[in-house]
Every structure is written in C-alpha cells, then in structure tokens.
C-alpha cells in the first residue's frame, strides 16, 4: 500500500495508526529503496510503501483508514 500525498497515515507513527486490532499488522515499510524497521515510533512519509498482513477484511479496513 503506497501512501499518497494527503493520505491520513502520512505524518503519523505506526503506533498512532488506528488499525483493526488482531486483524492486520504492518510487516514492512519501504521508503524509496530502503527497508525500514517497523516500530511504534516510525513516522510515515508520503510515498512510503506499507506491507500489511492480516485478514482480507482487516486489510480492506486498514487501507480505508490509511488513505482517507
């Protein structure tokens, strides 16, 4: 999932994201060619690519929350 400019996830930390509990998790963040360690204090930037793992319903809800 790529975070475009203006997405609600931009500028938030992983810990601040209101992801569906027990249904989805961020497993990897790529910024350009760099793979970043996922931690609660990692601040998300425009054009970051998030790899999500979870149920299809949870991932759908997470995409909606992150892209608003």
C-alpha positions, 0 to 999 in steps of 0.5 A, a space after each residue: 500500500 503506497 501512501 499518497 500525498 494527503 493520505 491520513 497515515 502520512 505524518 503519523 507513527 505506526 503506533 498512532 495508526 488506528 488499525 483493526 486490532 488482531 486483524 492486520 499488522 504492518 510487516 514492512 515499510 519501504 521508503 524509496 529503496 530502503 527497508 525500514 524497521 517497523 516500530 511504534 515510533 516510525 513516522 510515515 512519509 508520503 510515498 512510503 510503501 506499507 506491507 500489511 498482513 492480516 485478514 482480507 477484511 482487516 486489510 480492506 479496513 486498514 487501507 480505508 483508514 490509511 488513505 482517507 
